[in-house]
Amino acid sequence: MKTISTDDIARILNPLQVVSFAFLFGSSASGIIGDNSDIDIAVYFKTMPDLDVRCGIIGKLQDQLGFEKIDLTVLNSAPVFLSFEALKGKMILCNDTDVYETFFSYTCRMYEDEMMRIEKASGY
């Protein structure tokens, strides 16, 4: 078992100046990482990053955190259920409150809509 802090991740992401906000989520949100676990980090970028930028960020996180298994979710294009799951995690940083609040509100509304659709489809 290893531990990780949101402050450590924020120190890596913040200088990149491309992140609006980020969350640590999934089993790693507790800060304790099991031997076979990965670190789930969800990031909302100021502009949609290309593959090179995403790979570069994953590489920096791997090098500086000392963990090989980093799962970087790009919230700008993530499905609503994954986005909602990420928002239930632990905030790492928020550089743009307006963007975060808009995304949070939109994601919650879309999640509720999808859940109602699923309930209707299943006959409840």
Secondary structure, DSSP 8 states (H G I E B T S, - for coil): -EE--HHHHHHHHGGGS-EEEEEEEGGGGGSEE-TT--EEEEEEESS---HHHHHHHHHHHHHHHT-S-EEEEEGGG--HHHHHHHHTSEEEEES-HHHHHHHHHHHHHHHHHHHHHHHHHTT-
